[in-house]
Amino acid sequence: MINMMEAPGRNTNFSYEQEVPSPSMSIDKLLPALLQCFGIILCGYIAGRANIITSTQAKGLGNFVSKFALPALLFKNMVLLDFGNVIWPFLWSILIAKVSVFFLVCVLTLIVASPESRYSKAGLFSIFATQSNDFALGYPIVEALYKSTYPEYLQYIYLVAPVSLILLNPIGFAFCEIQKWKNEGNHQQRKIVIVGLVVLQVLKNPIVFMVVIGIIGHFALHQTIPPFMASFLDGLANSFGGAALFYLGLSMVGQLGKLTGSSVVTLILLTTAKLLLMPLICKDMVDLLDNTNTSSLNHSSLSNYAFLYGVFPTAPSVAIYAVYYNAELEVVTSGMVISTFLSAPIMYVSAWLLTMRGMDPQLLMNSLLSVSFNISIVTLVALVWTIAVIFLSKKFKRLPHMFTINLFFAQLLTCVGMILWNFMVKEDNFTGQVLTFTLICTSLYSSFIWPGLIALSLVLMKRHEDVKVLPGTFLIAGWGIPASITAVLLISGTKVPDTIDSAFFYGKPQIICTTVVLALSILLGGSSLICLSRGSWAHTEESSAEDLVTEDDPENQSVVEPTAPSGDPNGACLQCDCAPPQPMPDMISTTINNTATTLTGQCESRCESTDCLLVQVEELQQVEERQVARHVLLCLLLTVGLLANLSSCLWLLLNPVPGRLYLELLFFCAVANYGQGLLSFALFGMDKHLIILPFKKRLHRLFYGKKQKEQPQTNLPEEIRMTCSQFTQYHKDQCCHDIVKKRRCGNRTMVESFLGCDLVEWLQQVGLAQGQGEAELYGKRLQEGGVLQHIGQEYGFQDSHLYYRFMS
């Protein structure tokens, strides 16, 4: 069966064979399977984000999954595997596809990367692009799609996985060992030792070991597991699914925060290789090599299965490899998160389309219009919320949010235009169609251009601290160029008859214009992201605000740091009076004198919480926060969508008969174009200071406010009391020496304060916490125990640039 689309500019039609074969997969169970998998992942993420399960505890779960549950699952299925029903050309096709992508990524990395980390990057990035999450996420989806039609496809998962584990991963490990050998400078070590280390690393992997043992057991046990082992293996194997998905959610916590400018371009290329290049090569290899299959339906279904397999996201174990070799952790972890969540819509849309291959052409185009219409409605609601958040937080007045809000408006107008287009097409109103097309085309082209302009503005701000080019220039480029191109199409173009797709309203000239816009935007955005990769924004965003309150101001040094003794009632104090001190628990406050109460009221200019300079600095930091990492991530994800659109346009221009696979790309582009506002909502719609923190404060007051008023602080849980007692007696003095600084909180008053992020880092350095989550939980216990408090008593303890002080 061949699905054909005639070249644009002549007549846009789809032709199919009239015979409709039986479906090769069951789509009904796919959405529940996706909801099941990603629902469990979300539960794990929430548990990690809320510190219900700390990073140290998550490592224990990860060890159980990788060293007990998965090896048992592999051993069981390798023993029961039926090699007689295996279509071997499929296995060779996946093998060739993985090897091709592996060596392509490896060679490009060796050419582009710097010599300092060339080999470790080549090894880890190649593993990232080829090792899929076959068992935890892939198997449930394959089971939902093929169990009722082609149940033998399920066992291919266990045949394909060893390709990476036994063949490709050792090559990647070899590159990492070479880099480790070069960094140590011990060049006397023989190469045979490196080979031995790689072999040992592979054999020590329980997954590889149990695959080998399982293959041996397959022939020794004659495809039968002894009864005394069956229940034991079933117990371990059945625990893998939910535990692995839950651990995947836990491992995602805080990973996007590790994304830096230097990893942006790498992440774009790796995501493209994993989610776009891999499935296309897998499918093409099956089409070329599977010549022994006499049934066209079986051949087509196996080819489609290969495409879906290629879309499976990267496995979490790659992050473990990055930690072991201490290389490229931020790229691997961030890429794992992005590929996991991008793979879900790709798999669903692809599987849905593959079940529709025998549909009527008009019904197919109506389905495309319906998908665009439905996702536009959802995206419109999300964008209205996001724009309201940007205006209420007053970030639209500053760069780069001034440009980002234009992108949001372009995305919103695109959705409005698509919603109107759905009604105009049904009414067959030419004037209405032209006006609606003008709105869609202008706003869609604008949404293509703004990501590149935002990336360029980030480069200019990085180099000059403020954009030297007037914002008006960016506004003209972001809106003027799309409007001009649309005007040229309206004046010189000719409407294609009988089309209901706005992307082909003016046929080939419109596709050429779209190709030019996409290519220029990708070129601008890509080059800007490359420039961003050469530096960091880490210290520039807080330095100006921090300088306002530190004690290194020579002009005010004599004013704010008096030498009068604390007992002198006429001397200026060093105690901030923004918030009155609270009593400590009895167990902790037994050795504390009444110095704090005697100093209250001695400041020459008593400062209230609303007038406290530190509180004002916090508010200033919230307003001035540029959210560079979020903007970079938004540009990254939108650039992936632009690459898909460019591939679609080039496919049409270069292929007179695009074929059925183009339909999948066409639907993906529709989802990417009219659903890009969902990415904007995910990154900017939940403002931390405007929504999340006030919501958490109200929930905390709702559940704990009355209890805290009714219960004295002496009734604290034993765990909190012990933590506070230990810290106060053994660690507080050293902590004060290391992180506490004197900062101005008024015209003539100072306070000894520290940043929440500094305490989190200190707790990890001295070994009181094993990770960021545990350190933040430790700080919350100290606050609940009255050892520390926020400078204005407005926030709980957080790993952020909020000011806190120890209670005297």
C-alpha positions in Angstrom: 0.0 0.0 0.0 1.4 3.4 -0.9 0.0 6.7 0.4 0.8 9.4 -2.1 0.6 13.1 -2.1 1.0 15.1 -5.3 3.5 17.8 -5.5 2.3 21.1 -4.0 1.4 23.8 -6.5 -0.6 21.4 -8.7 -3.3 19.9 -6.5 -3.1 18.7 -3.0 -4.7 15.3 -2.7 -4.1 12.0 -1.1 -4.7 8.7 -2.9 -5.1 5.3 -1.3 -5.9 1.8 -2.3 -9.6 1.1 -1.8 -9.0 -2.2 0.1 -8.7 -1.6 3.8 -6.7 -4.3 5.5 -7.1 -5.4 9.0 -5.3 -3.3 11.6 -1.8 -4.3 12.6 -2.0 -2.7 16.0 -4.6 -1.8 18.6 -4.7 1.9 19.3 -7.4 1.7 21.9 -5.1 0.7 24.7 -2.2 3.0 23.8 -3.5 6.1 25.6 -4.2 4.2 28.8 -0.7 2.7 28.6 0.8 6.2 28.1 -1.2 7.6 31.0 -0.2 4.6 33.2 3.5 5.1 32.4 3.7 8.8 32.6 1.4 8.9 35.6 3.8 6.7 37.6 6.7 8.9 36.4 4.8 12.0 37.6 4.2 10.4 41.0 7.9 9.7 41.3 8.8 13.2 40.3 6.4 14.7 42.9 7.8 12.5 45.6 11.3 13.6 44.8 10.4 17.3 44.4 8.5 17.3 47.7 11.4 15.5 49.5 9.1 12.6 50.4 11.9 10.5 49.0 15.4 12.0 49.1 18.1 11.5 46.5 19.9 9.1 48.8 16.8 7.0 49.3 16.2 7.1 45.5 19.7 5.6 44.9 18.6 2.6 46.9 15.5 2.1 44.7 17.6 2.5 41.7 20.0 -0.2 42.9 17.1 -2.5 43.4 15.7 -1.9 40.0 19.0 -2.2 38.1 20.6 -5.0 40.1 17.7 -7.2 41.1 14.4 -6.6 39.3 15.7 -6.0 35.8 18.3 -8.9 35.8 15.5 -11.3 37.0 13.2 -10.0 34.3 15.8 -10.5 31.6 16.8 -13.9 32.7 13.2 -15.1 32.8 12.4 -13.9 29.3 15.7 -15.0 27.7 15.0 -18.5 29.0 11.4 -18.5 27.6 12.3 -16.8 24.3 11.1 -18.6 21.2 13.8 -18.1 18.6 11.7 -20.0 16.0 9.2 -17.1 15.6 11.9 -14.4 15.3 12.2 -12.5 12.0 15.9 -12.1 11.9 16.1 -9.3 9.3 14.3 -7.1 11.8 17.0 -7.7 14.4 19.8 -7.0 11.8 17.9 -3.8 10.8 17.8 -2.5 14.3 21.5 -3.5 14.8 22.5 -1.6 11.6 20.5 1.4 12.6 21.9 1.6 16.1 25.5 1.1 14.9 25.0 3.8 12.2 23.7 6.3 14.7 26.3 5.4 17.3 29.2 5.9 14.9 27.7 9.0 13.4 27.4 10.7 16.8 30.8 9.4 17.8 32.6 10.7 14.7 30.9 14.1 14.8 31.7 14.5 18.5 35.4 13.6 18.0 35.6 16.2 15.2 33.8 19.0 17.0 34.6 18.5 20.8 37.6 20.1 22.5 40.6 17.8 23.1 40.2 18.1 26.9 37.0 16.0 27.0 36.8 14.7 23.4 36.8 10.9 24.1 34.5 10.9 27.1 31.9 13.0 25.2 32.1 10.7 22.2 31.5 7.7 24.3 28.7 9.0 26.5 26.9 10.9 23.7 26.9 7.8 21.4 25.5 5.7 24.2 22.8 8.4 24.9 21.7 8.3 21.2 21.4 4.5 21.0 20.4 3.1 24.4 16.6 3.2 24.7 14.3 2.8 27.8 13.2 -0.6 26.4 11.8 -2.3 29.5 10.4 0.3 31.8 8.7 2.5 29.2 8.9 0.7 25.9 7.5 -2.7 26.8 4.2 -1.5 28.3 3.6 0.6 25.1 4.5 -2.3 22.8 2.2 -4.6 24.8 -0.7 -2.2 24.5 -0.2 -1.8 20.7 0.6 -5.4 19.6 -0.5 -7.9 22.2 -3.8 -8.6 20.5 -2.5 -8.5 16.9 1.2 -9.5 16.9 2.1 -10.9 20.4 5.4 -12.2 19.1 6.6 -8.6 18.7 6.9 -8.3 22.5 9.9 -10.7 22.6 11.8 -8.6 20.2 12.4 -6.1 23.1 14.5 -8.7 24.8 16.4 -9.5 21.6 17.2 -5.9 20.7 18.2 -4.6 24.1 21.5 -6.7 24.2 22.6 -4.9 21.0 23.4 -1.8 23.1 24.3 -3.6 26.4 26.8 -6.1 24.9 28.0 -4.5 21.6 27.8 -0.7 21.6 28.1 0.3 25.3 31.5 -1.4 25.7 32.8 0.8 22.8 31.5 3.9 24.6 33.1 2.7 27.9 36.4 2.3 26.0 36.3 5.9 24.9 35.6 7.0 28.5 38.4 4.9 29.8 40.8 6.4 27.2 39.8 9.9 28.4 40.3 8.9 32.0 43.7 7.5 31.1 44.7 10.7 29.3 43.6 12.9 32.1 45.5 10.9 34.7 48.7 11.3 32.6 49.8 7.7 33.4 50.7 6.8 29.9 52.9 3.9 31.0 49.7 1.9 31.5 49.4 -0.6 28.7 46.5 -0.6 26.3 45.7 -4.2 27.2 44.9 -2.9 30.7 42.4 -0.5 29.3 40.8 -3.3 27.3 40.7 -5.4 30.4 39.0 -2.6 32.4 36.4 -2.2 29.8 35.7 -6.0 29.7 35.5 -6.1 33.5 33.2 -3.1 33.5 30.8 -4.9 31.1 30.9 -8.2 32.9 30.3 -6.5 36.3 27.0 -5.2 34.9 24.4 -7.6 36.3 22.1 -6.9 33.3 24.7 -8.1 30.8 25.6 -11.0 33.1 22.0 -12.2 33.4 21.5 -11.9 29.6 24.4 -14.3 29.0 23.2 -16.6 31.7 19.7 -16.5 30.4 20.8 -17.5 26.9 22.7 -20.4 28.3 19.7 -21.4 30.4 17.5 -21.2 27.3 19.3 -24.2 25.8 20.1 -25.9 29.0 16.5 -25.7 30.5 14.7 -26.2 27.1 12.7 -23.0 27.4 11.3 -24.0 30.8 11.9 -22.4 34.2 12.0 -25.0 37.0 9.0 -24.6 39.4 11.2 -23.9 42.4 12.6 -20.8 40.6 9.5 -19.6 38.8 7.8 -17.9 41.8 11.0 -16.3 42.9 11.7 -14.9 39.5 8.1 -13.8 39.0 8.2 -11.9 42.2 11.3 -9.9 41.2 10.3 -9.5 37.6 6.8 -8.3 38.3 8.2 -5.6 40.7 10.2 -4.0 37.9 7.5 -2.1 35.9 6.2 0.3 38.6 9.4 0.6 40.5 11.4 1.5 37.4 9.0 4.1 36.2 8.8 5.6 39.7 12.6 5.7 39.9 12.6 7.4 36.5 10.4 10.2 37.9 12.7 10.5 41.0 15.8 10.8 38.8 14.3 13.7 36.9 14.1 16.0 39.9 16.4 19.0 39.6 17.9 17.8 36.3 16.7 20.7 34.2 18.4 23.1 36.6 21.7 21.6 35.6 21.2 22.8 32.0 23.8 25.4 31.1 24.5 27.5 28.0 27.4 25.2 27.0 25.2 22.2 26.6 22.5 23.8 24.5 23.7 22.9 21.0 24.8 19.5 22.1 21.3 18.8 23.5 19.7 19.9 20.3 21.8 17.5 18.2 21.4 14.6 20.6 17.6 15.0 20.9 17.3 15.2 17.1 19.5 12.1 16.7 17.5 10.1 19.3 13.9 11.1 18.4 14.1 11.9 14.7 17.1 10.2 13.1 17.0 6.9 14.9 13.3 6.0 14.1 13.7 7.0 10.4 16.8 4.8 10.0 15.2 1.9 11.8 12.2 2.0 9.5 14.3 2.4 6.4 16.5 -0.5 7.3 13.5 -2.8 7.8 12.1 -1.7 4.5 15.4 -2.6 2.8 16.3 -5.8 4.5 13.0 -7.5 5.3 12.6 -9.0 1.8 11.7 -12.5 3.0 8.3 -11.4 4.4 5.7 -12.5 1.8 2.8 -10.6 3.5 2.8 -6.9 2.7 0.7 -6.3 5.8 3.3 -8.1 8.1 6.1 -6.2 6.3 4.3 -2.9 6.9 3.5 -3.6 10.5 7.1 -4.7 11.2 8.4 -1.5 9.6 6.0 0.6 11.7 7.1 -1.3 14.8 10.7 -0.4 14.0 9.8 3.3 13.7 8.0 3.2 17.1 10.9 1.4 18.7 13.3 4.1 17.5 11.2 6.8 19.3 11.7 5.2 22.7 13.5 7.8 24.9 16.9 7.4 26.5 17.3 5.0 29.4 18.1 6.5 32.9 21.1 4.2 33.2 23.0 6.5 30.9 23.0 9.1 33.7 24.6 6.5 35.9 27.4 6.1 33.4 27.9 9.9 33.4 28.1 10.0 37.1 30.6 7.1 37.2 32.9 8.8 34.7 32.2 12.3 36.1 31.6 13.6 32.6 28.8 15.6 30.8 26.2 15.0 33.6 24.2 18.1 32.8 23.8 17.2 29.2 22.8 13.5 29.8 20.4 14.2 32.6 18.7 17.2 30.9 18.5 15.2 27.7 17.0 12.2 29.4 14.1 14.4 30.8 13.5 16.2 27.5 13.6 13.0 25.4 11.2 11.2 27.7 8.5 13.9 27.6 8.9 14.6 23.9 8.6 10.9 23.0 5.1 10.6 24.4 3.3 12.7 21.8 5.5 11.4 19.0 4.6 7.8 19.9 0.9 8.5 20.3 0.5 10.5 17.0 2.6 8.0 15.1 0.7 5.0 16.3 -2.7 6.7 15.7 -1.7 7.6 12.2 -0.5 4.1 11.4 -3.9 2.7 12.2 -5.5 5.2 9.7 -3.4 4.3 6.7 -6.5 3.0 4.8 -8.7 6.1 5.4 -10.4 8.2 2.9 -8.2 11.2 1.9 -10.9 13.7 2.8 -11.4 12.1 6.2 -7.6 12.2 6.7 -7.5 16.0 6.0 -10.5 16.5 8.3 -8.7 14.6 11.0 -5.6 16.9 10.6 -7.9 19.9 10.8 -9.6 18.5 13.9 -6.3 17.8 15.6 -5.1 21.3 14.9 -8.4 22.8 16.1 -8.5 20.8 19.4 -4.9 21.5 20.4 -5.3 25.1 19.5 -8.2 25.4 22.0 -6.1 23.9 24.8 -3.0 25.9 23.9 -5.1 29.1 23.8 -6.2 28.7 27.4 -2.6 28.0 28.5 -1.3 31.0 26.7 -3.9 33.3 28.2 -2.8 32.2 31.6 0.9 32.5 30.7 0.5 36.1 29.4 -1.4 37.1 32.5 1.3 35.7 34.7 4.0 37.7 32.8 2.0 40.9 33.1 1.1 40.4 36.7 4.7 39.7 37.6 5.8 42.8 35.7 8.5 40.9 33.9 7.3 42.1 30.5 9.0 45.5 31.2 12.5 43.9 31.2 14.6 42.0 28.7 14.4 39.3 27.5 10.8 38.9 28.7 9.9 42.0 26.5 10.6 39.8 23.5 9.2 36.6 25.0 5.8 38.2 25.5 5.8 38.9 21.7 6.4 35.2 21.1 3.5 34.4 23.4 1.2 36.8 21.5 2.3 35.3 18.1 1.5 31.8 19.4 -1.8 33.0 20.8 -2.8 34.6 17.5 -1.8 31.4 15.7 -4.2 29.4 17.8 -7.0 32.0 17.3 -6.4 31.9 13.6 -6.6 28.1 13.5 -9.9 28.1 15.5 -11.4 30.7 13.1 -10.1 28.7 10.1 -12.0 25.6 11.3 -15.3 27.5 10.8 -14.3 29.5 7.7 -13.5 26.3 5.8 -16.9 24.8 6.6 -18.7 28.0 5.4 -16.6 28.1 2.2 -16.3 31.9 2.5 -13.4 33.0 0.3 -13.0 36.5 1.9 -13.1 35.0 5.4 -10.6 32.4 4.4 -8.2 35.0 3.0 -8.5 37.2 6.2 -8.0 34.2 8.5 -5.1 32.9 6.4 -3.5 36.3 6.8 -3.8 36.1 10.5 -2.5 32.5 10.6 0.4 33.0 8.2 1.6 36.2 9.8 1.4 35.0 13.4 2.9 31.5 12.5 5.8 33.0 10.7 6.3 35.4 13.6 6.4 32.4 16.1 9.1 30.9 13.8 11.2 34.0 13.9 11.0 35.0 17.6 13.0 32.1 19.0 16.0 33.1 17.0 15.6 36.8 18.0 15.2 35.8 21.7 18.4 33.7 21.5 20.2 36.7 19.8 19.0 39.0 22.6 20.4 36.7 25.2 23.8 36.8 23.4 23.7 40.6 23.4 22.8 40.8 27.1 25.5 38.4 28.0 28.1 40.5 26.3 26.9 44.0 27.1 24.6 43.5 30.2 21.9 45.3 28.2 20.9 45.1 24.6 22.6 47.8 22.6 20.2 47.4 19.7 16.9 49.2 20.3 14.0 46.8 21.1 12.1 48.4 18.2 14.5 46.7 15.8 13.6 43.3 17.2 9.9 44.2 17.1 10.1 45.2 13.4 12.0 42.0 12.5 9.6 39.8 14.6 6.4 41.2 13.1 7.4 43.2 10.0 9.1 40.3 8.2 6.2 37.9 8.6 3.7 40.6 7.6 5.7 41.4 4.5 6.0 37.8 3.4 2.3 37.3 3.9 1.5 40.4 1.8 3.7 39.1 -1.0 1.8 35.8 -1.0 -1.5 37.5 -1.0 -0.5 39.7 -3.9 1.3 37.3 -6.2 0.1 33.9 -5.1 -2.7 31.7 -6.5 -5.1 29.8 -4.2 -4.9 26.0 -4.5 -8.4 24.8 -5.2 -10.2 22.4 -2.8 -7.7 22.6 0.0 -8.7 22.8 3.7 -5.1 23.0 5.0 -3.8 26.5 5.6 -0.3 25.3 5.1 -1.0 24.6 1.4 -3.4 27.6 0.7 -1.1 29.1 -1.8 0.7 25.9 -2.8 4.4 25.7 -3.7 5.2 29.4 -3.3 3.9 29.3 0.2 6.1 26.2 1.0 9.2 28.0 -0.5 8.5 31.1 1.7 8.1 28.8 4.8 11.4 27.1 4.0 13.3 30.3 3.8 11.8 31.6 7.1 12.5 28.4 8.9 16.1 28.1 7.5 17.0 31.7 8.5 15.4 31.3 12.0 17.3 28.1 12.6 20.5 29.6 11.4 20.1 32.7 13.6 19.0 30.7 16.7 21.6 28.0 16.2 24.5 30.5 15.9 23.2 32.5 18.9 23.0 29.3 21.0 26.6 28.4 20.0 27.7 31.9 21.2 25.8 31.3 24.5 27.6 28.0 25.0 30.9 29.8 25.7 30.0 31.3 29.1 27.8 31.3 32.2 25.3 33.6 33.7 25.8 32.3 37.1 27.2 35.3 38.9 25.9 38.2 36.9 22.3 38.1 37.8 22.7 38.5 41.6 25.9 40.5 41.9 24.2 44.0 41.5 21.6 43.3 44.1 24.0 41.6 46.5 26.3 44.6 46.4 23.5 46.8 47.8 23.6 45.1 51.2 27.1 43.7 51.8 29.4 45.2 54.3 32.0 46.1 51.7 30.6 49.5 51.1 33.4 51.9 52.1 31.2 54.9 52.1 28.9 53.5 54.8 31.4 51.4 56.7 31.8 53.7 59.6 28.1 54.3 59.8 26.9 50.7 59.8 29.7 49.0 61.8 30.0 50.9 65.1 32.5 49.9 67.7 30.3 50.7 70.7 29.8 47.7 73.0 26.6 45.8 72.9 25.8 46.7 76.5 25.9 50.5 75.7 22.3 51.6 75.4 23.3 54.6 73.3 25.3 52.6 70.7 24.0 51.4 67.4 23.1 47.8 67.3 24.0 45.1 64.9 20.6 43.3 65.2 18.0 43.7 62.6 14.5 44.4 64.0 12.6 43.4 60.8 11.1 40.5 62.6 10.9 40.0 66.4 12.9 37.0 67.7 10.9 33.9 68.6 11.5 31.7 71.7 13.6 28.6 71.1 12.6 25.1 72.3 13.5 24.5 75.9 16.1 21.9 75.1 17.9 24.3 72.8 17.5 27.6 74.5 18.9 26.6 77.9 22.3 28.1 77.2 21.0 31.2 75.5 21.0 34.6 77.3 18.7 37.5 76.9 21.0 39.6 74.8 18.6 39.6 71.9 15.8 41.1 73.9 18.0 43.8 75.4 19.1 45.0 72.0 15.5 45.3 70.7 14.6 48.9 70.1 18.2 50.2 70.3 18.5 50.9 66.6 18.5 54.6 65.7 16.2 54.0 62.8 13.9 51.1 63.6 13.2 49.2 60.3 9.9 47.5 59.6 9.5 44.4 57.4 8.1 46.4 54.6 11.0 48.9 54.6 13.8 46.4 55.2 16.5 46.7 52.6 17.0 43.0 52.4 13.3 42.4 51.7 13.5 45.0 49.0 16.6 43.3 47.5 14.7 40.0 47.4 11.8 41.7 45.6 14.2 43.4 43.2 15.9 40.0 42.5 12.5 38.5 41.7 11.6 41.3 39.3 15.1 41.4 37.7 15.3 37.6 37.3 16.0 37.0 33.6 15.3 33.2 33.7 18.1 32.6 31.2 18.0 28.8 31.5 14.2 28.8 30.9 14.6 31.0 27.8 17.4 28.8 26.5 15.3 25.7 27.0 12.3 27.3 25.3 14.5 28.2 22.3 16.0 24.7 22.3 12.6 23.0 22.2 11.1 25.4 19.6 14.2 24.9 17.4 13.5 21.1 17.4 10.0 22.0 16.1 11.5 24.3 13.5 13.8 21.4 12.3 10.7 19.2 11.9 8.9 21.9 9.9 12.0 22.4 7.7 12.2 18.7 7.1 8.5 18.6 6.1 9.0 21.5 3.6 12.1 20.0 2.0 10.4 16.6 1.8 7.6 18.1 -0.3 9.9 20.2 -2.5 12.3 17.3 -3.2 9.9 14.4 -3.5 7.0 14.5 -6.0 5.4 11.5 -4.1 6.2 12.0 -0.4 4.8 8.7 0.7 2.9 7.6 3.8 5.6 8.4 6.3 5.2 12.1 5.4 1.7 12.0 6.9 3.2 11.3 10.3 5.6 14.2 9.9 2.7 16.4 8.8 0.7 15.6 11.9 3.7 16.1 14.1 4.3 19.6 12.6 0.7 20.5 13.2 1.0 19.5 16.8 4.3 21.4 17.1 3.0 24.5 15.5 -0.3 24.8 17.3 0.8 23.3 20.5 4.0 25.2 21.0 2.2 27.4 23.5 2.1 24.5 25.9 5.9 24.6 26.1 5.6 28.3 27.0 3.1 27.5 29.7 5.2 24.8 31.1 8.3 27.0 31.4 6.7 30.4 32.2 3.1 29.8 33.3 3.9 28.8 36.9 5.8 31.7 38.2 7.6 30.8 41.4 7.1 34.0 43.4 3.6 34.9 42.0 1.9 31.5 42.1 3.9 28.6 43.6 5.3 30.2 46.8 2.0 32.0 47.8 0.1 28.8 47.1 2.5 26.8 49.3 2.2 29.4 52.0 -1.6 29.3 52.0 -1.6 25.5 52.1 0.9 25.5 54.9 -1.2 28.0 56.9 -4.4 26.0 56.1 -3.0 22.7 57.4 -0.4 23.7 60.0 -1.2 27.3 60.9 -3.7 26.5 63.7 -1.7 23.6 65.0 1.4 25.8 65.4 -0.6 28.4 67.3 -2.1 25.9 69.6 1.0 23.8 70.2 4.0 25.3 72.0 7.4 24.8 70.3 8.4 22.3 73.0 6.0 19.8 71.4 8.1 19.5 68.3 8.7 16.1 66.8 11.8 14.3 68.2 13.5 14.3 64.8 13.4 18.1 64.6 14.5 18.6 68.2 17.5 16.3 67.7 18.5 18.0 64.5 18.3 21.4 66.0 20.2 20.3 69.1 22.9 18.7 67.1 23.4 21.7 64.8 23.3 24.2 67.6 25.9 22.4 69.8 28.4 21.2 67.2 27.9 23.0 63.8 26.4 26.4 64.3 29.5 28.3 65.2 31.4 27.0 62.2 28.5 27.6 59.9 28.2 31.3 61.1 31.9 31.7 60.4 31.7 30.3 56.9 28.5 31.7 55.4 27.0 34.5 57.7 27.7 38.0 56.5 26.8 41.4 57.9 24.4 43.1 55.6 22.5 46.5 55.8 18.8 46.2 56.4 18.2 49.9 57.1 19.9 53.3 57.0 21.7 52.7 60.3 21.1 49.0 61.0 22.7 45.7 60.0 21.9 42.1 60.3 24.0 39.0 60.3 22.3 37.0 57.5 23.0 34.3 54.9 21.4 33.0 51.7 19.4 29.9 51.7 21.4 28.5 48.8 24.6 29.1 50.7 23.4 27.0 53.7 22.3 24.2 51.4 25.8 24.1 49.8 27.5 24.3 53.2 25.5 21.4 54.6 26.5 19.2 51.7 30.2 20.3 52.0 30.4 19.3 55.7 28.5 16.1 55.2 25.4 16.9 57.1 23.4 16.2 53.9 24.1 13.9 51.0 22.3 15.9 48.4 20.4 19.1 47.6 17.1 17.6 48.7 18.4 16.4 52.0 20.1 19.7 52.7 16.9 21.7 52.0 14.9 19.3 54.3 17.6 19.9 57.0 17.2 23.6 56.7 13.4 23.3 57.0 13.8 21.4 60.2 16.1 24.1 61.6 13.4 26.7 60.7 10.7 24.6 62.3 12.8 24.3 65.4 13.4 28.0 65.7 17.1 27.9 64.9 16.7 30.1 61.8 14.1 32.2 60.2 13.5 34.2 57.0 14.6 37.8 57.4 11.0 39.0 56.9 9.2 35.9 58.1 7.5 35.6 54.7 9.0 32.4 53.3 9.9 28.9 54.5 13.4 27.7 54.0 14.3 27.3 50.3 17.4 26.6 48.2 17.3 30.1 46.7 18.6 33.6 47.0 16.4 34.5 50.0 17.9 35.9 53.2 17.8 34.1 56.5 19.3 34.6 59.9 20.1 32.5 62.9 18.1 33.2 66.1 20.4 34.3 68.9 
